[in-house]
């Protein structure tokens, strides 16, 4: 069983501007430093259907070689991105980004399902730290994060989220 992380961030920017950042590896790499460093990712927009392979260094010392990021979906209309990620010791890291309009600008919601066997709790805590760090560096004006156990899975194997869940 895995853990789910939901991170919500409020930004003053319009959804189009924020979604452009969400689908751009250059932005992700910039706001991830120094918590996570990605070697080998192109500084470009994510391409649906493509799998990117990178070496990730977390917290300056923990290195994961050949980490895979497959871009399952980038929907310009709904401002939604879905990725499936995996690497040594990480069975799955399923990430959904959704950028929605808000009365003050936009809300960016990251939903991450993590399964890494016995190390899942440690990776989930690291993920919470990393995503909060990214949003702070982007200038989020409000930020919340919650962790919980995976409950039910969809046919794709991803967690089913309900609007009442954080």
Steps between C-alpha positions, in 0.01 A plus 500: 500500500623848416450849630328795338620855523285798406660844479291809427651837422331833425669738256414850377585401138236405243453128427662521155822646642513249783423202277785600269731472802344168601582335168850640469795292623716813515269652762484174698877466507547862606251496788614156621855613582664428741252242635505294178733523203411336168786410265410417142153655473453733204410861583185482288126442512384149592401291200203263550585137439871552554706345780789706636787342690690704755735464794351660810701619798290563809618719787848512353593138572234241409539420130258301288632403158275441201183641652219478241234766446234403246267781395163327476290808432530875451157656448510867403122531531464368856851613610582150620820292483537134592834324537605149595842487660723223628858419584717283720291414805203709385222277368289798400483875546181604325469877475202704390526878470183703458499880464161662558372857503448658839355833607853618588670354191556124486523190713758233418423154636759223505367149571770240543464128569824345623584134540859416586453201725642546848647840414161646399451704821847656474453582130156646566641733767779600262243561223296725728811703578603516132160607363455762774850631417414524129182694565669739742771573241231565237342756732186325622298728728331209683613141534368180658610137488346179631611137505273197517485130422395382156143378505345386176657480156358578157533261206830674415624419847496860618329612820145624470467844652175651612426873506455482879852362551790735567 
